[in-house]
């Protein structure tokens, strides 16, 4: 039963990563603690980071085949965010973040509400980073990457719920491209967080393996759902916004009793 629940948990993580490019760690941590009995929150964070990183890389390989990734924009965003993720992970292991957890939940609700009102502009699928656009795009990508990476590392999450709107804000790319491109940053941030926790001995490798196996199949399902939903105007944005608000409310309520 333990192995079955681990595989099912990994499948749910893979589906969310494939569908909306985020939510993997936020899903994985409660499943590990409340369903699979992982007693240490830090071990749950480290194990979730390993599993989500591997699942993000698997989903990334699928998205790359369909040319849905803005590599230059997302690589700059990810490289900038790695420094923030490393600092955030180091701080997160030392600080009880319940008060910040509440604030983070409120931030996600605000982001979700803003995204629930999609722009009339569907996004520019031709946007790319080159000599002409670097002065305009690079500062936004660097600043938003650093900030998103720091939050990701501190809370031990892949950061997809913030990476997707950050990429849209920085570049104006369409929602589906932001979802798929975000997997580059999710993997980079998750790898940084996972390495930090692994070196501290805070990873359950057997459990991580179960989540990775389940996540591969879930990623295929999620990617297909995302492609279908994206053909309907604004639907993917609204699905994403609803999930962001729901997760933000969950995190806020989780942090509230401890303040």
Order of alpha helices (4+ residues) and beta strands (2+ residues): alpha-alpha-alpha-alpha-alpha-alpha-alpha-alpha-alpha-alpha
